[in-house]
Amino acid sequence: MWDYLHDPAAADGYDAALAGTPLLAYDQDFVLEHCRPAGRIADLGCGTGRLSLTLARNGHQPLAVDLSPQMLRVVGARAAAAGLEIKRLQANLVELDCLADQSFDHAACLFSTLGLIEGDANRRRFLTHVRRILRPGGVFVLHIHNRWFHLGTSHGRRLLLKDVFSSIIGKGRRGDFLMPAHQGSGPLMMHLFTRREVGRLLASAGFELIEMRPLGLGPDGRLSNAWFFASQRAYGFLIAARRPAS
């Protein structure tokens, strides 16, 4: 992870590596739909700034937050080229104490960044920070991958069985999967969520659920016939939650 975060080549090639992924357009539309009216928004785990740039073009004042200085360098270059002003902050997502209470109207954490935070306690700590920095009534948009999607293939079912067995014998945590090497980095650990798990996690952090939209692998990112076993069939979920107004 350290090598990946500090590798200029990984940051420079990030957008090309993900080109054509349907989620990259669909999730931004979801953010714009739920984060209204435009205001201050924290883009948490911003990567190369694809969401921050879209937000700035639509009247928001984004703060691009990432642990990687190389990703933030690309954000700055892309913003300058587009004639946009985007503030940037290098920070660990579980250590956001530098951000003031109730200082943002909205927040977003896309592309399964929450799954890259290791350990349930750290994920809860991150969500507690998000709720803290949101103003009452502020909206938080989140993307996760669905653990039960693996039920659809024999290879996936073997992974799920291994996951259960490893957690039982104490050699792993339920839902943690080793992802393949990416852009020259070593394998990364990614936590895959169930629909119920993420709902409970958000509720425990003090959020009210607005919408949990199932995702598919089709060209538009939508899950066809979403009424039919979406909890198992969905590749992932886009979620909108709110800090209660009171």
C-alpha positions as CSV (number, residue, x, y, z in Angstrom):
1,M,0.0,0.0,0.0
2,W,2.8,2.4,0.9
3,D,4.6,1.9,-2.4
4,Y,1.3,2.3,-4.3
5,L,0.4,5.6,-2.5
6,H,3.9,7.1,-3.3
7,D,4.3,5.8,-6.9
8,P,4.0,8.6,-9.5
9,A,3.3,6.1,-12.2
10,A,0.3,4.7,-10.3
11,A,-1.2,8.1,-10.0
12,D,-0.5,9.1,-13.6
13,G,-1.9,5.9,-15.0
14,Y,-4.9,5.6,-12.7
15,D,-7.5,7.2,-15.0
16,A,-6.4,5.3,-18.1
17,A,-6.5,2.0,-16.1
18,L,-10.2,2.6,-15.1
19,A,-11.4,4.1,-18.4
20,G,-14.7,2.7,-19.6
21,T,-15.8,1.5,-16.1
22,P,-19.6,2.2,-16.0
23,L,-19.6,3.0,-12.3
24,L,-17.4,6.1,-12.9
25,A,-20.2,8.1,-14.5
26,Y,-23.1,6.5,-12.6
27,D,-21.7,7.2,-9.1
28,Q,-21.1,10.9,-9.9
29,D,-24.7,11.3,-11.0
30,F,-25.8,9.7,-7.8
31,V,-23.7,12.2,-5.8
32,L,-25.1,15.2,-7.7
33,E,-28.7,13.8,-7.2
34,H,-28.4,13.5,-3.5
35,C,-26.0,16.3,-2.5
36,R,-28.2,19.3,-3.1
37,P,-28.1,22.2,-3.0
38,A,-24.4,22.7,-3.9
39,G,-22.2,23.5,-1.0
40,R,-19.0,22.5,0.8
41,I,-18.3,18.8,0.2
42,A,-15.5,16.5,1.4
43,D,-14.3,14.1,-1.3
44,L,-12.8,11.4,0.9
45,G,-10.4,9.2,-0.9
46,C,-10.5,11.4,-3.9
47,G,-7.9,9.6,-6.1
48,T,-7.1,11.7,-9.1
49,G,-10.0,14.0,-8.5
50,R,-12.7,12.8,-11.0
51,L,-15.5,13.5,-8.5
52,S,-14.0,16.7,-7.2
53,L,-13.7,18.2,-10.7
54,T,-17.3,17.2,-11.5
55,L,-18.5,18.8,-8.2
56,A,-16.5,22.0,-8.8
57,R,-18.1,22.3,-12.3
58,N,-21.5,22.0,-10.7
59,G,-21.2,24.7,-8.2
60,H,-19.8,22.8,-5.2
61,Q,-16.7,23.7,-3.2
62,P,-14.9,20.4,-2.9
63,L,-12.1,19.5,-0.5
64,A,-10.1,16.7,-2.1
65,V,-8.8,14.4,0.6
66,D,-6.4,11.5,0.0
67,L,-3.4,9.8,1.7
68,S,-1.4,9.7,-1.5
69,P,0.6,12.9,-2.3
70,Q,0.9,11.6,-5.9
71,M,-2.9,11.4,-6.4
72,L,-3.2,14.9,-4.9
73,R,-0.6,16.2,-7.3
74,V,-2.7,14.9,-10.2
75,V,-5.8,16.6,-8.8
76,G,-4.0,19.9,-8.6
77,A,-2.7,19.6,-12.2
78,R,-6.2,18.6,-13.5
79,A,-7.9,21.4,-11.7
80,A,-5.4,24.0,-13.0
81,A,-5.8,22.7,-16.5
82,A,-9.6,23.1,-16.2
83,G,-9.4,26.5,-14.6
84,L,-11.0,25.2,-11.4
85,E,-10.1,25.8,-7.7
86,I,-10.0,22.7,-5.7
87,K,-8.5,22.6,-2.2
88,R,-6.5,19.5,-1.3
89,L,-5.7,17.8,1.9
90,Q,-3.3,14.9,2.5
91,A,-4.7,12.8,5.4
92,N,-5.5,9.4,6.6
93,L,-9.2,8.9,6.5
94,V,-9.3,7.5,10.1
95,E,-7.4,10.6,11.3
96,L,-9.6,13.6,10.2
97,D,-9.3,15.5,13.5
98,C,-7.9,18.5,11.5
99,L,-11.4,19.0,10.0
100,A,-13.7,21.1,12.1
101,D,-17.1,19.9,13.4
102,Q,-20.1,20.6,11.2
103,S,-17.9,22.3,8.5
104,F,-19.3,20.5,5.4
105,D,-22.7,20.3,3.8
106,H,-22.0,16.9,2.1
107,A,-19.4,14.2,2.0
108,A,-18.6,11.3,-0.4
109,C,-16.4,8.2,-0.3
110,L,-16.6,6.4,-3.6
111,F,-15.0,3.4,-5.5
112,S,-15.1,1.1,-2.4
113,T,-12.6,3.2,-0.5
114,L,-14.3,2.3,2.7
115,G,-13.3,-1.3,2.0
116,L,-9.7,-0.4,1.9
117,I,-9.8,0.8,5.5
118,E,-8.6,-2.2,7.5
119,G,-10.6,-3.4,10.5
120,D,-14.1,-2.7,11.7
121,A,-12.9,-0.4,14.5
122,N,-11.1,1.9,11.9
123,R,-14.1,1.9,9.6
124,R,-16.3,3.0,12.5
125,R,-13.8,5.6,13.4
126,F,-13.9,7.0,9.9
127,L,-17.7,7.1,9.7
128,T,-17.8,8.9,13.1
129,H,-15.5,11.5,11.7
130,V,-17.7,11.9,8.6
131,R,-20.8,12.4,10.8
132,R,-18.9,14.9,12.9
133,I,-17.8,17.1,10.1
134,L,-21.3,17.2,8.5
135,R,-23.8,19.8,9.4
136,P,-27.1,18.6,10.7
137,G,-29.1,17.3,7.7
138,G,-25.9,16.8,5.7
139,V,-25.7,14.0,3.2
140,F,-23.0,11.3,2.9
141,V,-22.7,9.2,-0.3
142,L,-20.8,5.9,-0.2
143,H,-19.9,3.0,-2.5
144,I,-19.2,-0.5,-1.4
145,H,-18.7,-3.9,-3.0
146,N,-21.2,-6.7,-2.2
147,R,-19.8,-9.9,-0.6
148,W,-22.7,-12.1,-1.7
149,F,-22.1,-11.3,-5.4
150,H,-19.5,-14.1,-5.3
151,L,-22.4,-16.6,-4.8
152,G,-22.9,-16.5,-8.6
153,T,-19.8,-18.4,-9.6
154,S,-18.1,-21.6,-8.4
155,H,-14.9,-19.8,-7.8
156,G,-16.7,-17.1,-5.8
157,R,-18.4,-19.7,-3.7
158,R,-15.0,-21.3,-2.9
159,L,-13.8,-17.8,-1.8
160,L,-16.8,-17.4,0.5
161,L,-16.3,-20.8,2.1
162,K,-12.6,-20.0,2.6
163,D,-13.6,-16.7,4.1
164,V,-15.9,-18.3,6.6
165,F,-13.5,-21.0,7.5
166,S,-10.6,-18.6,8.0
167,S,-12.6,-16.4,10.3
168,I,-13.7,-19.4,12.4
169,I,-10.2,-20.6,13.0
170,G,-9.0,-17.1,13.7
171,K,-6.8,-16.6,10.6
172,G,-8.8,-13.8,9.0
173,R,-11.7,-11.4,9.5
174,R,-15.0,-12.2,7.8
175,G,-15.4,-10.2,4.6
176,D,-11.7,-9.4,4.1
177,F,-10.5,-10.6,0.6
178,L,-7.0,-10.3,-0.9
179,M,-7.4,-8.5,-4.2
180,P,-5.0,-9.1,-7.2
181,A,-2.0,-6.9,-7.7
182,H,-3.0,-3.5,-9.3
183,Q,-0.9,-1.2,-11.4
184,G,2.4,-2.5,-10.1
185,S,1.4,-2.7,-6.5
186,G,1.3,-5.9,-4.4
187,P,-2.1,-7.5,-3.5
188,L,-4.3,-5.2,-1.4
189,M,-6.8,-6.3,1.2
190,M,-10.4,-5.2,0.5
191,H,-13.4,-5.6,2.8
192,L,-16.5,-6.7,1.0
193,F,-19.8,-5.8,2.8
194,T,-23.2,-7.4,3.0
195,R,-26.2,-5.1,2.6
196,R,-27.2,-5.6,6.3
197,E,-23.6,-5.1,7.5
198,V,-23.2,-1.7,6.0
199,G,-26.7,-0.6,7.1
200,R,-25.9,-1.5,10.7
201,L,-22.5,0.2,10.4
202,L,-24.0,3.5,9.3
203,A,-26.7,3.3,11.9
204,S,-24.1,2.7,14.6
205,A,-22.3,5.9,13.5
206,G,-25.5,7.9,13.8
207,F,-26.6,8.1,10.1
208,E,-30.1,7.8,8.7
209,L,-30.4,5.8,5.5
210,I,-31.9,7.6,2.5
211,E,-31.3,5.1,-0.3
212,M,-29.2,2.0,-1.0
213,R,-29.1,1.5,-4.8
214,P,-27.9,-1.9,-6.1
215,L,-25.4,-1.9,-8.9
216,G,-24.8,-4.3,-11.9
217,L,-22.1,-4.9,-14.4
218,G,-24.1,-3.6,-17.4
219,P,-23.0,-0.6,-19.5
220,D,-25.1,1.8,-17.4
221,G,-24.1,0.5,-14.0
222,R,-27.7,-0.4,-13.1
223,L,-28.8,-3.8,-11.8
224,S,-31.6,-5.2,-14.0
225,N,-34.7,-6.4,-12.2
226,A,-33.4,-5.0,-9.0
227,W,-36.5,-6.2,-7.1
228,F,-35.2,-9.8,-7.5
229,F,-32.7,-10.8,-4.8
230,A,-30.7,-7.6,-5.1
231,S,-28.9,-8.4,-1.9
232,Q,-27.2,-11.4,-3.5
233,R,-27.1,-10.3,-7.2
234,A,-25.8,-6.8,-6.9
235,Y,-22.1,-6.2,-7.7
236,G,-22.2,-3.4,-5.1
237,F,-24.3,-0.6,-3.7
238,L,-24.4,3.2,-3.9
239,I,-25.7,4.5,-0.6
240,A,-27.0,7.9,0.5
241,A,-27.2,8.6,4.2
242,R,-28.0,11.6,6.3
243,R,-26.8,13.1,9.5
244,P,-30.1,13.7,11.4
245,A,-31.2,17.3,11.4
246,S,-31.8,17.3,15.2
